[in-house]
Amino acid sequence: MNLAEKIKHLREVEGELRGFNRPMTQMEVVKTMHQELGVSISQAYLSQLESSKRLHLTASSRDLLARFFKVHPGYLVSDPPDYSTDLLTEVGQDSDRLGTWLIANAAEWRSEPVLSELLQLLAEVEEPRRYLAVFRTFMELSIEELEAIIDALDMQEEVE
């Protein structure tokens, strides 16, 4: 994802988080940034970044956008061609790649609270792969069947 795509994506996410149910406009970003942080970039500059007329951010603009969108400043750095977030070397058996992946994605999906919480909970349990296997089996059932199972379990708890 290039810088222009990242900024557009952040405007979309921020609009949803703020309850607009749409991406924030560039002007809304500029005004809200000024209201919340006391400083801002210009709408024209933001437009140049999003249209790829300007390919790089100044360090101060990158830090300001990162603070406003609450992301790490490194997120706003364009990835070089053929860049991959996947590990290219084998990781030893002792490390828990799934746990690391779950934690990282829980943070990344904070705009989807149910998914973020599920990923976080999976990261914290002792055997997340067993839970995933059970979830996989549940996916073969209809949602109505799953709801009936949950209702039956709730009734059993009330009896006990």
OpenMM code with the backbone's topology and positions (N, CA, C; nanometers):
from openmm import Vec3, app, unit

residues = "MET ASN LEU ALA GLU LYS ILE LYS HIS LEU ARG GLU VAL GLU GLY GLU LEU ARG GLY PHE ASN ARG PRO MET THR GLN MET GLU VAL VAL LYS THR MET HIS GLN GLU LEU GLY VAL SER ILE SER GLN ALA TYR LEU SER GLN LEU GLU SER SER LYS ARG LEU HIS LEU THR ALA SER SER ARG ASP LEU LEU ALA ARG PHE PHE LYS VAL HIS PRO GLY TYR LEU VAL SER ASP PRO PRO ASP TYR SER THR ASP LEU LEU THR GLU VAL GLY GLN ASP SER ASP ARG LEU GLY THR TRP LEU ILE ALA ASN ALA ALA GLU TRP ARG SER GLU PRO VAL LEU SER GLU LEU LEU GLN LEU LEU ALA GLU VAL GLU GLU PRO ARG ARG TYR LEU ALA VAL PHE ARG THR PHE MET GLU LEU SER ILE GLU GLU LEU GLU ALA ILE ILE ASP ALA LEU ASP MET GLN GLU GLU VAL GLU".split()
positions = [
    Vec3(0.0853, -0.1171, 0.0000),
    Vec3(0.0000, 0.0000, 0.0000),
    Vec3(0.0899, 0.1235, 0.0000),
    Vec3(0.0652, 0.2133, -0.0933),
    Vec3(0.1475, 0.3337, -0.0985),
    Vec3(0.0928, 0.4407, -0.0030),
    Vec3(0.1656, 0.5505, 0.0085),
    Vec3(0.1294, 0.6555, 0.1038),
    Vec3(-0.0100, 0.7104, 0.0760),
    Vec3(-0.0432, 0.7360, -0.0497),
    Vec3(-0.1747, 0.7902, -0.0843),
    Vec3(-0.2858, 0.6957, -0.0380),
    Vec3(-0.2688, 0.5672, -0.0622),
    Vec3(-0.3685, 0.4681, -0.0210),
    Vec3(-0.3794, 0.4605, 0.1310),
    Vec3(-0.2658, 0.4713, 0.1984),
    Vec3(-0.2670, 0.4658, 0.3443),
    Vec3(-0.3437, 0.5834, 0.4037),
    Vec3(-0.3221, 0.7025, 0.3505),
    Vec3(-0.3907, 0.8201, 0.4039),
    Vec3(-0.5408, 0.8110, 0.3761),
    Vec3(-0.5774, 0.7680, 0.2556),
    Vec3(-0.7200, 0.7505, 0.2248),
    Vec3(-0.7826, 0.6481, 0.3190),
    Vec3(-0.7103, 0.5399, 0.3431),
    Vec3(-0.7602, 0.4362, 0.4338),
    Vec3(-0.7785, 0.4927, 0.5750),
    Vec3(-0.6829, 0.5714, 0.6204),
    Vec3(-0.6930, 0.6296, 0.7542),
    Vec3(-0.8110, 0.7260, 0.7641),
    Vec3(-0.8385, 0.8011, 0.6570),
    Vec3(-0.9564, 0.8903, 0.6582),
    Vec3(-1.0854, 0.8090, 0.6676),
    Vec3(-1.0876, 0.6942, 0.5991),
    Vec3(-1.2047, 0.6064, 0.6050),
    Vec3(-1.2250, 0.5530, 0.7465),
    Vec3(-1.1184, 0.4994, 0.8040),
    Vec3(-1.1268, 0.4423, 0.9379),
    Vec3(-1.1644, 0.5495, 1.0400),
    Vec3(-1.1022, 0.6648, 1.0307),
    Vec3(-1.1291, 0.7722, 1.1266),
    Vec3(-1.2744, 0.8190, 1.1159),
    Vec3(-1.3262, 0.8253, 0.9943),
    Vec3(-1.4663, 0.8629, 0.9760),
    Vec3(-1.5603, 0.7650, 1.0432),
    Vec3(-1.5294, 0.6367, 1.0310),
    Vec3(-1.6114, 0.5346, 1.0971),
    Vec3(-1.5987, 0.5443, 1.2487),
    Vec3(-1.4757, 0.5596, 1.2976),
    Vec3(-1.4539, 0.5678, 1.4421),
    Vec3(-1.5235, 0.6884, 1.5041),
    Vec3(-1.5343, 0.7940, 1.4279),
    Vec3(-1.5979, 0.9163, 1.4791),
    Vec3(-1.7490, 0.9177, 1.4541),
    Vec3(-1.8023, 0.8074, 1.4002),
    Vec3(-1.9464, 0.7953, 1.3829),
    Vec3(-2.0031, 0.8626, 1.2598),
    Vec3(-1.9191, 0.9003, 1.1634),
    Vec3(-1.9686, 0.9644, 1.0414),
    Vec3(-2.0306, 0.8637, 0.9442),
    Vec3(-1.9926, 0.7366, 0.9584),
    Vec3(-2.0357, 0.6312, 0.8660),
    Vec3(-1.9943, 0.6612, 0.7224),
    Vec3(-1.8835, 0.7301, 0.7104),
    Vec3(-1.8230, 0.7632, 0.5814),
    Vec3(-1.6815, 0.8119, 0.6094),
    Vec3(-1.5982, 0.8175, 0.5070),
    Vec3(-1.4638, 0.8724, 0.5296),
    Vec3(-1.4714, 1.0201, 0.5686),
    Vec3(-1.3782, 1.0631, 0.6513),
    Vec3(-1.3670, 1.2064, 0.6788),
    Vec3(-1.3189, 1.2737, 0.5511),
    Vec3(-1.3680, 1.3931, 0.5248),
    Vec3(-1.3163, 1.4678, 0.4107),
    Vec3(-1.1783, 1.5217, 0.4480),
    Vec3(-1.1049, 1.5628, 0.3472),
    Vec3(-0.9737, 1.6218, 0.3749),
    Vec3(-0.9893, 1.7466, 0.4619),
    Vec3(-1.0913, 1.8266, 0.4331),
    Vec3(-1.1131, 1.9486, 0.5102),
    Vec3(-1.1486, 1.9161, 0.6549),
    Vec3(-1.2282, 1.8121, 0.6772),
    Vec3(-1.2622, 1.7711, 0.8135),
    Vec3(-1.1380, 1.7260, 0.8885),
    Vec3(-1.0490, 1.6555, 0.8205),
    Vec3(-0.9239, 1.6125, 0.8837),
    Vec3(-0.8436, 1.7349, 0.9265),
    Vec3(-0.8288, 1.8302, 0.8354),
    Vec3(-0.7498, 1.9506, 0.8633),
    Vec3(-0.8092, 2.0281, 0.9813),
    Vec3(-0.9406, 2.0519, 0.9788),
    Vec3(-1.0053, 2.1293, 1.0859),
    Vec3(-1.0004, 2.0557, 1.2195),
    Vec3(-1.0301, 1.9247, 1.2172),
    Vec3(-1.0310, 1.8477, 1.3412),
    Vec3(-0.8903, 1.8359, 1.3987),
    Vec3(-0.7920, 1.8204, 1.3115),
    Vec3(-0.6534, 1.8134, 1.3558),
    Vec3(-0.6160, 1.9435, 1.4281),
    Vec3(-0.6558, 2.0551, 1.3706),
    Vec3(-0.6243, 2.1841, 1.4317),
    Vec3(-0.6958, 2.1994, 1.5662),
    Vec3(-0.8227, 2.1573, 1.5723),
    Vec3(-0.8986, 2.1668, 1.6974),
    Vec3(-0.8385, 2.0789, 1.8066),
    Vec3(-0.7986, 1.9578, 1.7697),
    Vec3(-0.7521, 1.8607, 1.8697),
    Vec3(-0.6046, 1.8732, 1.9038),
    Vec3(-0.5220, 1.9100, 1.8054),
    Vec3(-0.3779, 1.9132, 1.8281),
    Vec3(-0.3195, 2.0546, 1.8315),
    Vec3(-0.4006, 2.1529, 1.7894),
    Vec3(-0.3525, 2.2906, 1.7900),
    Vec3(-0.2682, 2.3277, 1.6696),
    Vec3(-0.2384, 2.2313, 1.5848),
    Vec3(-0.1636, 2.2540, 1.4606),
    Vec3(-0.2243, 2.1644, 1.3542),
    Vec3(-0.1942, 2.1970, 1.2283),
    Vec3(-0.2505, 2.1174, 1.1209),
    Vec3(-0.1647, 2.1317, 0.9961),
    Vec3(-0.1931, 2.0462, 0.8998),
    Vec3(-0.1360, 2.0624, 0.7667),
    Vec3(-0.2448, 2.1246, 0.6808),
    Vec3(-0.2111, 2.1706, 0.5636),
    Vec3(-0.3125, 2.2320, 0.4779),
    Vec3(-0.3882, 2.1252, 0.4002),
    Vec3(-0.5088, 2.1598, 0.3587),
    Vec3(-0.5886, 2.0692, 0.2771),
    Vec3(-0.5195, 2.0458, 0.1435),
    Vec3(-0.4552, 2.1485, 0.0890),
    Vec3(-0.3855, 2.1350, -0.0391),
    Vec3(-0.2711, 2.0328, -0.0283),
    Vec3(-0.1975, 2.0382, 0.0818),
    Vec3(-0.0874, 1.9439, 0.1047),
    Vec3(-0.1410, 1.8016, 0.1176),
    Vec3(-0.2499, 1.7864, 0.1936),
    Vec3(-0.3121, 1.6551, 0.2100),
    Vec3(-0.3603, 1.6027, 0.0747),
    Vec3(-0.4167, 1.6896, -0.0066),
    Vec3(-0.4627, 1.6513, -0.1400),
    Vec3(-0.3463, 1.6060, -0.2280),
    Vec3(-0.2356, 1.6766, -0.2205),
    Vec3(-0.1169, 1.6381, -0.2986),
    Vec3(-0.0653, 1.5011, -0.2559),
    Vec3(-0.0696, 1.4731, -0.1266),
    Vec3(-0.0246, 1.3428, -0.0775),
    Vec3(-0.1174, 1.2320, -0.1273),
    Vec3(-0.2479, 1.2574, -0.1208),
    Vec3(-0.3448, 1.1559, -0.1605),
    Vec3(-0.3494, 1.1341, -0.3114),
    Vec3(-0.3133, 1.2339, -0.3881),
    Vec3(-0.3137, 1.2183, -0.5339),
    Vec3(-0.1773, 1.1738, -0.5866),
    Vec3(-0.0854, 1.1511, -0.4954),
    Vec3(0.0520, 1.1091, -0.5283),
    Vec3(0.1292, 1.2152, -0.6056),
    Vec3(0.0840, 1.3407, -0.6015),
    Vec3(0.1619, 1.4493, -0.6608),
    Vec3(0.2819, 1.4795, -0.5723),
    Vec3(0.2666, 1.4485, -0.4453),
    Vec3(0.3765, 1.4573, -0.3497),
    Vec3(0.3949, 1.3166, -0.2957),
    Vec3(0.5132, 1.2619, -0.3105),
    Vec3(0.5357, 1.1221, -0.2766),
    Vec3(0.5901, 1.1004, -0.1364),
    Vec3(0.6439, 1.2063, -0.0759),
    Vec3(0.7061, 1.1901, 0.0553),
    Vec3(0.6570, 1.2970, 0.1511),
    Vec3(0.6484, 1.2587, 0.2770),
    Vec3(0.6100, 1.3504, 0.3841),
    Vec3(0.7340, 1.4098, 0.4484),
    Vec3(0.7215, 1.5304, 0.4980),
    Vec3(0.8273, 1.5827, 0.5839),
    Vec3(0.8141, 1.5096, 0.7170),
    Vec3(0.9199, 1.5072, 0.7935),
    Vec3(0.9163, 1.4387, 0.9233),
    Vec3(0.8099, 1.4994, 1.0139),
    Vec3(0.7979, 1.6322, 1.0140),
    Vec3(0.6987, 1.6960, 1.1018),
    Vec3(0.5566, 1.6643, 1.0560),
    Vec3(0.5315, 1.6601, 0.9260),
    Vec3(0.3982, 1.6257, 0.8758),
    Vec3(0.3649, 1.4798, 0.9058),
    Vec3(0.4632, 1.3942, 0.8893),
    Vec3(0.4422, 1.2519, 0.9197),
    Vec3(0.4062, 1.2344, 1.0673),
    Vec3(0.4794, 1.3008, 1.1548),
    Vec3(0.4522, 1.2894, 1.2981),
    Vec3(0.3149, 1.3463, 1.3342),
    Vec3(0.2774, 1.4566, 1.2714),
    Vec3(0.1478, 1.5178, 1.2976),
    Vec3(0.0337, 1.4272, 1.2516),
    Vec3(0.0441, 1.3727, 1.1306),
    Vec3(-0.0589, 1.2814, 1.0806),
    Vec3(-0.0654, 1.1553, 1.1667),
    Vec3(0.0494, 1.1052, 1.2071),
    Vec3(0.0523, 0.9852, 1.2920),
    Vec3(-0.0160, 1.0117, 1.4257),
    Vec3(0.0089, 1.1286, 1.4842),
    Vec3(-0.0575, 1.1629, 1.6109),
    Vec3(-0.2080, 1.1740, 1.5919),
    Vec3(-0.2495, 1.2395, 1.4841),
    Vec3(-0.3929, 1.2580, 1.4611),
    Vec3(-0.4633, 1.1244, 1.4386),
    Vec3(-0.4053, 1.0395, 1.3527),
    Vec3(-0.4692, 0.9118, 1.3203),
    Vec3(-0.4347, 0.8011, 1.4208),
    Vec3(-0.3487, 0.8336, 1.5167),
    Vec3(-0.3087, 0.7389, 1.6222),
    Vec3(-0.2466, 0.6117, 1.5638),
    Vec3(-0.1502, 0.6331, 1.4742),
    Vec3(-0.0738, 0.5224, 1.4171),
    Vec3(0.0742, 0.5506, 1.4406),
    Vec3(0.1545, 0.4476, 1.4269),
    Vec3(0.2993, 0.4652, 1.4368),
    Vec3(0.3465, 0.5456, 1.3153),
    Vec3(0.4372, 0.6420, 1.3339),
    Vec3(0.4847, 0.7211, 1.2195),
    Vec3(0.5408, 0.6347, 1.1053),
    Vec3(0.5972, 0.5200, 1.1398),
    Vec3(0.6503, 0.4310, 1.0369),
    Vec3(0.5438, 0.3788, 0.9423),
    Vec3(0.4189, 0.3775, 0.9870),
    Vec3(0.3099, 0.3336, 0.9000),
    Vec3(0.2965, 0.4244, 0.7784),
    Vec3(0.3318, 0.5519, 0.7950),
    Vec3(0.3162, 0.6505, 0.6886),
    Vec3(0.4374, 0.6602, 0.5970),
    Vec3(0.5272, 0.5678, 0.6082),
    Vec3(0.6426, 0.5634, 0.5190),
    Vec3(0.6081, 0.4679, 0.4056),
    Vec3(0.6312, 0.5095, 0.2837),
    Vec3(0.6005, 0.4227, 0.1696),
    Vec3(0.6900, 0.3006, 0.1716),
    Vec3(0.6306, 0.1859, 0.1446),
    Vec3(0.7059, 0.0621, 0.1386),
    Vec3(0.7802, 0.0535, 0.0056),
    Vec3(0.9050, 0.0067, 0.0077),
    Vec3(0.9769, -0.0079, -0.1182),
    Vec3(0.9125, -0.1167, -0.2041),
    Vec3(0.9385, -0.1172, -0.3366),
    Vec3(0.8821, -0.2211, -0.4216),
    Vec3(0.9192, -0.3598, -0.3690),
    Vec3(0.8295, -0.4551, -0.3844),
    Vec3(0.8484, -0.5940, -0.3411),
    Vec3(0.8607, -0.6086, -0.1902),
    Vec3(0.8207, -0.5056, -0.1139),
    Vec3(0.8245, -0.5149, 0.0319),
    Vec3(0.7164, -0.6115, 0.0779),
    Vec3(0.7481, -0.6924, 0.1767),
    Vec3(0.6519, -0.7872, 0.2307),
    Vec3(0.6573, -0.7834, 0.3826),
    Vec3(0.5406, -0.7947, 0.4460),
    Vec3(0.5375, -0.7989, 0.5916),
    Vec3(0.5572, -0.9409, 0.6420),
    Vec3(0.5591, -1.0378, 0.5515),
    Vec3(0.5794, -1.1766, 0.5907),
    Vec3(0.7256, -1.2011, 0.6228),
    Vec3(0.7497, -1.2882, 0.7177),
    Vec3(0.8864, -1.3257, 0.7497),
    Vec3(0.9411, -1.4109, 0.6361),
    Vec3(1.0600, -1.3830, 0.5964),
    Vec3(1.1192, -1.4581, 0.4866),
    Vec3(1.2083, -1.5707, 0.5353),
    Vec3(1.2411, -1.5693, 0.6638),
    Vec3(1.3237, -1.6764, 0.7179),
    Vec3(1.2388, -1.7621, 0.8096),
    Vec3(1.2788, -1.8849, 0.8254),
    Vec3(1.2047, -1.9754, 0.9130),
    Vec3(1.2226, -1.9334, 1.0578),
    Vec3(1.1173, -1.9395, 1.1318),
    Vec3(1.1216, -1.9076, 1.2736),
    Vec3(1.1278, -2.0393, 1.3485),
    Vec3(1.2080, -2.0419, 1.4525),
    Vec3(1.2235, -2.1646, 1.5300),
    Vec3(1.0924, -2.2112, 1.5900),
    Vec3(1.0841, -2.3382, 1.6220),
    Vec3(0.9624, -2.3981, 1.6756),
    Vec3(0.9249, -2.3380, 1.8108),
    Vec3(1.0222, -2.2858, 1.8845),
    Vec3(0.9940, -2.2348, 2.0185),
    Vec3(0.9147, -2.1049, 2.0180),
    Vec3(0.9252, -2.0284, 1.9101),
    Vec3(0.8531, -1.9015, 1.9084),
    Vec3(0.7079, -1.9253, 1.8674),
    Vec3(0.6211, -1.8390, 1.9144),
    Vec3(0.4789, -1.8550, 1.8873),
    Vec3(0.4356, -1.7536, 1.7827),
    Vec3(0.4487, -1.7901, 1.6562),
    Vec3(0.4111, -1.6999, 1.5476),
    Vec3(0.2627, -1.6686, 1.5509),
    Vec3(0.1795, -1.7686, 1.5828),
    Vec3(0.0355, -1.7439, 1.5861),
    Vec3(0.0019, -1.6405, 1.6928),
    Vec3(0.0583, -1.6537, 1.8107),
    Vec3(0.0324, -1.5576, 1.9178),
    Vec3(0.0740, -1.4172, 1.8784),
    Vec3(0.1894, -1.4044, 1.8161),
    Vec3(0.2374, -1.2742, 1.7704),
    Vec3(0.1439, -1.2169, 1.6650),
    Vec3(0.1023, -1.3025, 1.5721),
    Vec3(0.0108, -1.2592, 1.4667),
    Vec3(-0.1229, -1.2140, 1.5257),
    Vec3(-0.1749, -1.2906, 1.6215),
    Vec3(-0.3030, -1.2568, 1.6825),
    Vec3(-0.2967, -1.1214, 1.7531),
    Vec3(-0.1903, -1.0984, 1.8292),
    Vec3(-0.1755, -0.9720, 1.9019),
    Vec3(-0.1642, -0.8547, 1.8046),
    Vec3(-0.0813, -0.8701, 1.7015),
    Vec3(-0.0628, -0.7621, 1.6037),
    Vec3(-0.1934, -0.7302, 1.5314),
    Vec3(-0.2674, -0.8329, 1.4941),
    Vec3(-0.3915, -0.8095, 1.4214),
    Vec3(-0.5036, -0.7610, 1.5117),
    Vec3(-0.5014, -0.7967, 1.6377),
    Vec3(-0.5991, -0.7414, 1.7318),
    Vec3(-0.5827, -0.5893, 1.7377),
    Vec3(-0.4589, -0.5442, 1.7403),
    Vec3(-0.4324, -0.3998, 1.7430),
    Vec3(-0.4716, -0.3349, 1.6111),
    Vec3(-0.4403, -0.4006, 1.5013),
    Vec3(-0.4704, -0.3433, 1.3698),
    Vec3(-0.6207, -0.3321, 1.3451),
    Vec3(-0.6990, -0.4244, 1.3985),
    Vec3(-0.8429, -0.4273, 1.3738),
    Vec3(-0.9227, -0.3615, 1.4860),
    Vec3(-0.8621, -0.2663, 1.5574),
    Vec3(-0.9326, -0.2016, 1.6677),
    Vec3(-1.0579, -0.1280, 1.6211),
    Vec3(-1.0677, -0.0972, 1.4914),
    Vec3(-1.1886, -0.0324, 1.4402),
    Vec3(-1.3058, -0.1298, 1.4296),
    Vec3(-1.2775, -0.2592, 1.4452),
    Vec3(-1.3807, -0.3638, 1.4483),
    Vec3(-1.3720, -0.4303, 1.5867),
    Vec3(-1.4357, -0.3724, 1.6880),
    Vec3(-1.4165, -0.4179, 1.8266),
    Vec3(-1.4408, -0.5674, 1.8496),
    Vec3(-1.5413, -0.6260, 1.7870),
    Vec3(-1.5699, -0.7678, 1.8099),
    Vec3(-1.4540, -0.8534, 1.7593),
    Vec3(-1.4063, -0.8239, 1.6397),
    Vec3(-1.2941, -0.8989, 1.5838),
    Vec3(-1.1669, -0.8754, 1.6651),
    Vec3(-1.1409, -0.7512, 1.6995),
    Vec3(-1.0214, -0.7183, 1.7765),
    Vec3(-1.0206, -0.7919, 1.9103),
    Vec3(-1.1353, -0.7925, 1.9792),
    Vec3(-1.1440, -0.8605, 2.1087),
    Vec3(-1.1260, -1.0114, 2.0935),
    Vec3(-1.1846, -1.0689, 1.9891),
    Vec3(-1.1695, -1.2123, 1.9654),
    Vec3(-1.0233, -1.2484, 1.9417),
    Vec3(-0.9556, -1.1708, 1.8585),
    Vec3(-0.8138, -1.1984, 1.8318),
    Vec3(-0.7307, -1.1843, 1.9590),
    Vec3(-0.7608, -1.0834, 2.0406),
    Vec3(-0.6887, -1.0633, 2.1662),
    Vec3(-0.7115, -1.1801, 2.2613),
    Vec3(-0.8370, -1.2240, 2.2722),
    Vec3(-0.8675, -1.3380, 2.3594),
    Vec3(-0.7967, -1.4645, 2.3118),
    Vec3(-0.7962, -1.4866, 2.1817),
    Vec3(-0.7258, -1.6032, 2.1277),
    Vec3(-0.5761, -1.5965, 2.1592),
    Vec3(-0.5201, -1.4770, 2.1540),
    Vec3(-0.3776, -1.4609, 2.1830),
    Vec3(-0.3462, -1.4933, 2.3293),
    Vec3(-0.4447, -1.4753, 2.4173),
    Vec3(-0.4214, -1.4925, 2.5603),
    Vec3(-0.4480, -1.6339, 2.6120),
    Vec3(-0.5217, -1.7162, 2.5344),
    Vec3(-0.5496, -1.8519, 2.5817),
    Vec3(-0.4278, -1.9410, 2.5610),
    Vec3(-0.4242, -2.0495, 2.6371),
    Vec3(-0.3084, -2.1380, 2.6339),
    Vec3(-0.2949, -2.2142, 2.5015),
    Vec3(-0.4075, -2.2567, 2.4441),
    Vec3(-0.4022, -2.3358, 2.3211),
    Vec3(-0.4933, -2.2754, 2.2132),
    Vec3(-0.4515, -2.1654, 2.1525),
    Vec3(-0.5392, -2.1001, 2.0547),
    Vec3(-0.5723, -2.1882, 1.9334),
    Vec3(-0.4819, -2.2770, 1.8966),
    Vec3(-0.5088, -2.3630, 1.7810),
    Vec3(-0.6270, -2.4577, 1.8077),
    Vec3(-0.6423, -2.5025, 1.9316),
    Vec3(-0.7575, -2.5873, 1.9661),
    Vec3(-0.8874, -2.5081, 1.9523),
    Vec3(-0.8856, -2.3814, 1.9984),
    Vec3(-1.0043, -2.2971, 1.9833),
    Vec3(-1.0365, -2.2770, 1.8358),
    Vec3(-0.9357, -2.2529, 1.7561),
    Vec3(-0.9589, -2.2335, 1.6128),
    Vec3(-1.0190, -2.3588, 1.5495),
    Vec3(-0.9732, -2.4770, 1.5913),
    Vec3(-1.0292, -2.6019, 1.5389),
    Vec3(-1.1766, -2.6149, 1.5766),
    Vec3(-1.2100, -2.5762, 1.7000),
    Vec3(-1.3499, -2.5809, 1.7430),
    Vec3(-1.4321, -2.4784, 1.6649),
    Vec3(-1.3785, -2.3565, 1.6498),
    Vec3(-1.4489, -2.2542, 1.5718),
    Vec3(-1.4757, -2.3038, 1.4298),
    Vec3(-1.3777, -2.3719, 1.3731),
    Vec3(-1.3926, -2.4253, 1.2369),
    Vec3(-1.5108, -2.5224, 1.2314),
    Vec3(-1.5241, -2.6067, 1.3310),
    Vec3(-1.6356, -2.7017, 1.3369),
    Vec3(-1.7676, -2.6256, 1.3516),
    Vec3(-1.7688, -2.5220, 1.4353),
    Vec3(-1.8903, -2.4419, 1.4529),
    Vec3(-1.9345, -2.3758, 1.3222),
    Vec3(-1.8402, -2.3417, 1.2381),
    Vec3(-1.8727, -2.2750, 1.1122),
    Vec3(-1.9535, -2.3644, 1.0184),
    Vec3(-1.9553, -2.4932, 1.0448),
    Vec3(-2.0348, -2.5848, 0.9632),
    Vec3(-2.1820, -2.5830, 1.0046),
    Vec3(-2.2113, -2.5266, 1.1215),
    Vec3(-2.3484, -2.5160, 1.1703),
    Vec3(-2.4099, -2.3845, 1.1221),
    Vec3(-2.5415, -2.3822, 1.1156),
    Vec3(-2.6073, -2.2558, 1.0822),
    Vec3(-2.6036, -2.1653, 1.2046),
    Vec3(-2.6234, -2.0364, 1.1820),
    Vec3(-2.6236, -1.9418, 1.2931),
    Vec3(-2.7386, -1.9730, 1.3892),
    Vec3(-2.8494, -2.0203, 1.3351),
    Vec3(-2.9631, -2.0569, 1.4202),
    Vec3(-2.9265, -2.1731, 1.5120),
    Vec3(-2.8552, -2.2739, 1.4595),
    Vec3(-2.8127, -2.3872, 1.5420),
    Vec3(-2.7167, -2.3411, 1.6519),
    Vec3(-2.6266, -2.2520, 1.6177),
    Vec3(-2.5325, -2.1999, 1.7178),
    Vec3(-2.6058, -2.1222, 1.8269),
    Vec3(-2.7022, -2.0414, 1.7873),
    Vec3(-2.7788, -1.9654, 1.8860),
    Vec3(-2.8571, -2.0594, 1.9777),
    Vec3(-2.9100, -2.1689, 1.9222),
    Vec3(-2.9831, -2.2668, 2.0039),
    Vec3(-2.8897, -2.3332, 2.1053),
    Vec3(-2.7678, -2.3629, 2.0647),
    Vec3(-2.6686, -2.4216, 2.1560),
    Vec3(-2.6377, -2.3241, 2.2696),
    Vec3(-2.6177, -2.1987, 2.2355),
    Vec3(-2.5867, -2.0978, 2.3375),
    Vec3(-2.7045, -2.0805, 2.4325),
    Vec3(-2.8264, -2.0769, 2.3780),
    Vec3(-2.9453, -2.0660, 2.4642),
    Vec3(-2.9543, -2.1845, 2.5600),
    Vec3(-2.9275, -2.3045, 2.5087),
    Vec3(-2.9329, -2.4256, 2.5935),
    Vec3(-2.8284, -2.4181, 2.7039),
    Vec3(-2.7088, -2.3697, 2.6724),
    Vec3(-2.6031, -2.3566, 2.7732),
    Vec3(-2.6412, -2.2521, 2.8772),
    Vec3(-2.7003, -2.1424, 2.8329),
    Vec3(-2.7440, -2.0367, 2.9260),
    Vec3(-2.8502, -2.0911, 3.0213),
    Vec3(-2.9444, -2.1700, 2.9678),
    Vec3(-3.0504, -2.2281, 3.0524),
    Vec3(-2.9907, -2.3243, 3.1528),
    Vec3(-2.8910, -2.4024, 3.1109),
    Vec3(-2.8268, -2.4982, 3.2001),
    Vec3(-2.7572, -2.4242, 3.3137),
    Vec3(-2.6919, -2.3130, 3.2841),
    Vec3(-2.6249, -2.2330, 3.3879),
    Vec3(-2.7260, -2.1773, 3.4871),
    Vec3(-2.8430, -2.1362, 3.4384),
    Vec3(-2.9456, -2.0814, 3.5271),
    Vec3(-2.9994, -2.1867, 3.6221),
    Vec3(-3.0080, -2.3136, 3.5755),
    Vec3(-3.0567, -2.4226, 3.6578),
    Vec3(-2.9568, -2.4549, 3.7678),
    Vec3(-2.8312, -2.4483, 3.7360),
    Vec3(-2.7250, -2.4834, 3.8335),
    Vec3(-2.7101, -2.3741, 3.9293),
] * unit.nanometer
topology = app.Topology()
chain = topology.addChain("A")
for resn in residues:
    res = topology.addResidue(resn, chain)
    for name in ("N", "CA", "C"):
        topology.addAtom(name, app.Element.getBySymbol(name[0]), res)
